Amino acid sequence: MIRIALVVALLAAGVVMAQAPAELARRAMHGDTVARKHLEQLAESGDTLAEHYLGQLYLAGRGVRRSEAQALEWFGRAAAKGDAASAHNLGVIRERATGALHDRDEAIRWYRFAAERGFAPSQANLGRLLAADNDPEARQWIEKAAAQKNPRGLYLLGILHLETDASRAAQLLAQAAEAKDRDAQYRLALLYGAGQGVEKDDKLAMQWLRKAAAQRQAEAQYLLAAAYSRGLYGLSRNDIEAADWLRRSARQGNAEAQYALANAYAEGRGVTYDPNEALGWIQLAAKNGHPQAAAALERIRGLLKKPAKP
């Protein structure tokens, strides 16, 4: 019986090892420790795809303890063999990480590595970073990404066209918005609201604004709150909805939303009057550079000295 069980176990292990790294990673992300161990074995043996997917596990913290350092290790192994997707992820980590792992120059280097191999997301990100440096090379990479219908590339190219050709900008932003780029959805909402490059249409403006806000685009959430607060875009005024969207935006660090939410708590508008909540949000707004927050800080502190409202 022991011999039969051993044979069955070995056969089962062989089936797991024979599975593609993508399937092993999918199972590992859902807590399958056997699949994770076999993925690790494949990665240790030098399988490029397994290295890439193991990097994804560590980056997402799914099936393993989240570790950007470990993700860098595994993506680095795969990228060294020319894997563009892993190189792109190295760029993302180096760009977005904090502390010692953050390295903008390294991010550019890895984005370029993947961009030169035709990887559209890296072409878009490389173009974005170079544009921030006013590098004339930026546009060519953005155009390459857009030519591959990459949503971020389409969005960035649309932004480049805004000042010179609003109609073309609207077309590009619409393509990116349809592909669910949340920033494109937000900017397209603004175009419809203003009638810039498109015929003014409050209904379409609101549709795109809601889509962007639902994808946690902080500026869209703030504008949706303002629309509810003021009754814009055909909405009926609703202070409760306004406060809800302000809170969502504020939690993402939007200083304008933090300032407005502080005032909502200070006035009991759409939320229960709470000077302590107001103070917390106004302090965050001030920390994030809101120009009026410092002046409002003393006013809100004064509320704490007054008797509580009945």
N, C-alpha and C positions, 0 to 999 in steps of 0.2 A: 504493500500500500504506500509506503514511504517513497519507494522508487517511482511508482506511478505518479504520485503528487509532485515529485521533483521534475519529472518529464513534462507534466502539464504546466508547471511554473515556468520552465525554460521555454516551452512553446509560446506561452503567453508573453513572456519577455521579448521573444523574437518578433511577435506580432506588433508589440508597442514600438520596438526599435525600427521596424520596417515602415512605420507611419512617417509621413512627411513632417518636417519641423513645424510647419504652420499648424497642423492638426495637433501635434504635441503641445505647442504653445497655447492653442485654444483650450485644450483640456487643462493645462497647467494653470491658466488664468482662472479657471473655475474650481481650483483647489485640488486637482488630481496630482498628488505628490509623486506617484509612479511616473506619470508623463513628464513631470518637471525633471526628475532625476535622469530620465533617458534623454531629454533635451539637453541637459547639462553634459551628459556623456558625449553626445554628438558634437556639441560645441567644443568640448575639450579635445576632441579628436580632429578639430579643424574644419568642421562643416560650416561653410560661410552662412548659410541660411539659419542654421541653429544658433550661431553667434549673434546674428541680427535679432532673432526672435527672443533670445535670452536677454539681450539688451533692452528690448521692449518690455519684458516682464519687470526688470529692475526699474525702468523709467516710470512705469505705471504703478508699481507696487502691487502687482496682482500675482498671487501664488508665491511671492517672495517679499521680503522686507524691502521697501522702496529705498533705492540707493542710486543717486546720480553718478557717483564715482564708479560703481559697478557697471552701470549702463555705459559709461564712457569706455570702460575696459573692453566690454564685449562689442560695442559698436566699432571701437578702434580696431579690433582684430579683423572684423569683416571689412571695414573701409580700407584697411591696408591691402586687401586683395581686390580692391576696385569696386566694392559694393556701394553704389551711389546712394541708396536709401539709408544705409548706415552712416555714410558721410554727412548726409543731410541732418540726421538726428544728432550727430556730434555738433554740428553748427547750431542747432536749436538749443541744446544744453548749454553750450558755451555762451550763447547770446542771452539766455534767460536766467541762468543760474545766478545765485548770489555768492558772495564771498570768494574764496580762492578759485572756485570752478569757473567763475565768470571771466571770459576773455573775448572781447569783441574782435580782436584781430584773428584769433583762432576760429571764431565763428565765420568770419569772412573767408578764411582760407578753406574751411571745409565746405561752405556753400559753393565756393568757386570750383572746388574739386568735383562736386556732384553736378554743378551747372554745366561744366565743360563736357560732362558725359550725358548731357541732354535731360537731366532730371528737372522737370518744370518747377516743382515747389522750391528748389534751391535757386533756380534762375530768378524767381520772383523775390525771394528773400535777399539774394545778393543785390539785385537791383534796388530794393528798398533801402538797404544799408548804405550802398554807394550813393543813392540819391540824397540821403541825409548828410553826406560829405560833399555834396555838390559835384560829384564825379560825373563827367559827361558819359562815362561808360555805362552808367546806370540804365539809361533808356534802352540800350540794345538788349540787356538782359531781361528787362521787363517786357519788351516786345517779343522776345523769344518765348517767354513763359505764356504770354497772351496768345501767341500763335498756336500753342498747344492746348488752348482753351482752359488753361489753369485759372481757377476762379480768382486767386490772389493777383495773378498777373493781369487779368482783365480789369480788376478793380484798380490796381496801381496805374495802368495805362489810361483808364478813364479819368483818374485824378489828374494825370499829366495833361489831358485834353481840356479840362474844365475851363481854363482861362482863355483858350484860343478857339475852341470848337465845342460849345456846350451840347449841341445835338449829338455829335460823335461820342462825347463823354457819356451822355445818357444811354446811348446804345451799348457801350462797353459795360457800364455799371449795371444795366439791366441784365446782360448776359451773366455777369458775376453774381448778381442778386438771385437770379433763377437757379444758379448753381450753389446757392445757400451761403454765399459769403456775407456774413452779418454786417460788416462795415459797408459793403456795397448796398445792402438793403437799406441801411440808415441813410446813406448819401442819396440814394434814389428817392427815398421818402422826402428828403429836403428839396430835391429838384421838382418833384410833383407839387409840393407845397408852395414853392416859389414860382412855378411855371418857367423854370430855367432849362432850356434844351428840350423841353416837352410841354405839352399843353397843361396848364394848371388843373389839377384834379385832386381835391381834398380826400376823396374816397380812396384813390390809389395811394396817396401819401400816407393815409392811416393804415392801409393794408400792409405796406412795406415797413412802416414804423413798428407795427405790432410784431411782424416777423423778426425784425432785428432785435426788439426788446425780448422776445421769447427765447432768443439765442444768447441772452445775457450781454448784449451790447450796451454798455453803461450809458453812453450818451443818448441812445434811443430810449432807454428806460427813463432817463431824466426828462427828455422831451415829451414822452407819453404822459408822465406825471404832470408836466406843465399843461398839456392839452386837456387833461381831466380837471386840473385846477382852474383853468380859464375858460373852459368850454370851447376849445379850438377844434378845427377839422371836423366840424359837425357833431362833436360829442356834447352830451349834457354835462354840466359841471358836477363833479363827484369828488369830494375831498377825501373820502375813504380810499377810493381807487388811487387818487393822486399820492396819498401818503404811502400806500403799498408799493407803488413803483419807485417813489423816492427812496424808500428803504432798500429796495433791491439794488438800485444804482449806488447808493451811499455805501453799502457793504462792499462794493467793488472799488471803493476809494475815490469816487467822483466827488470832488470838493463842492461843486455847485449843489449836488443832491444832498450832501451832508449839511450844508448851510441851510438849505430850504427845509430839510427834515428837522433841524434844530428849531427853526422858527415855528414849524407845525406843532412840535411838542410844547413850545413856550406859549403858544396861543390855544392849544387844544383843538387844532383844526385837522379833522380827519383822524385824529388819534386822541387818546386820553391825555389830558393836561399832565405833563410830567417834567418839571424843571430839571431834575437830575438827568433824564434822557436828553433834554435840550442841551445841557451843559456838556455832556459827553460828545454829542455830535458837533457842537460848535467848536470844541477843542480840536476835534479831528479835522474839521474844515480849516481851522487856522493853521494847523500843522501841515496841511496839504496846500497851503498858500492862497486860500480864498481871500481876496482883498478886503472884504467887509467883515470877516469873521472876528478879527481882533477887536474891532469897535463894538461888535455885538456881544463879545464875551462878558464884559462888565455888566451889561444890561441883563443878561441871562443869569449871571451870578447873583444879581440883585433879587431875582425871583425866589431864590432859595431862602432869602431872609424874610420873605413875606409869609404870612399865615397860609396854610394849605387851603385851596378852594374847597368849599363844602361839596 
